[in-house]
Amino acid sequence: MHSCEFCGSTLADRKCYFCEKYCCTTCMTDDRTRCKQCYIHKRKLGIKKLLKRNKLVLGLIGFL
């Protein structure tokens, strides 16, 4: 198990979708996709990172 990079808890079982840091459930938002720091700073993914993470979906759309 990883430790939470925000509060130091040893129960970091999730990874933030935006900053890719390990977080515990108390440091995540309610939708469990981003940490509270990314939520406060309203971070968004760049086009390059967005395409890289969704290449399977884009490949399926291109195939259809």
N, C-alpha and C positions, 0 to 999 in steps of 0.2 A: 504494500500500500504506500501511497505517496503522502506527503504532508501538505497541508493547505498552505499556499504561498501568501495568503493574506493574514490569517489569524494564527497559523502555526499548529493547528489541530492535526492529529495523525490520521484522521478519518476522511481524507480527501478522496472521494470516490467519483467525482465528476470533473470534466474538463471544460473550460469556457470555450465557446464556439468562436469568439472574436479574438481574445488574446492568447488562447491555448495554454493558460495556466491552470494547474490543478487547484480545485476548490472543494471545500466541504459544503454540505447542504445549507448551512447557515449563511455562507458567503455568496450563495447563488440567489438569483431572483426567483419569483414564483413560477415562471415558465420553464425554469431549469436549463436555459440555453446560454445565459451569460452571467458573469459575476457582477456583483454590485458596483464595482469600480467601472466596468464597461457601461453599465446602465446609467451611472451618474454622468460619465463623460460622453455618453451617447455615441460610442464608437460604432463605426460601420465598416463593413468589408470593402476592400477595393475591388475593382473589376477583375484584376488578375487573380486574386485569391478566390473570388466568388466563382469564376469559371473553373478553377482548379478543383474546388471542393464539389462542384456539381457536374463534373464531366460525364458521369454515368447517365444522369437525367438528360443532359444535352445530347448525348449520343443516342439515347432512345428516341428523343424527339426528332433528331436528324434522320434516324432510320425510318420513322413513320412518314 
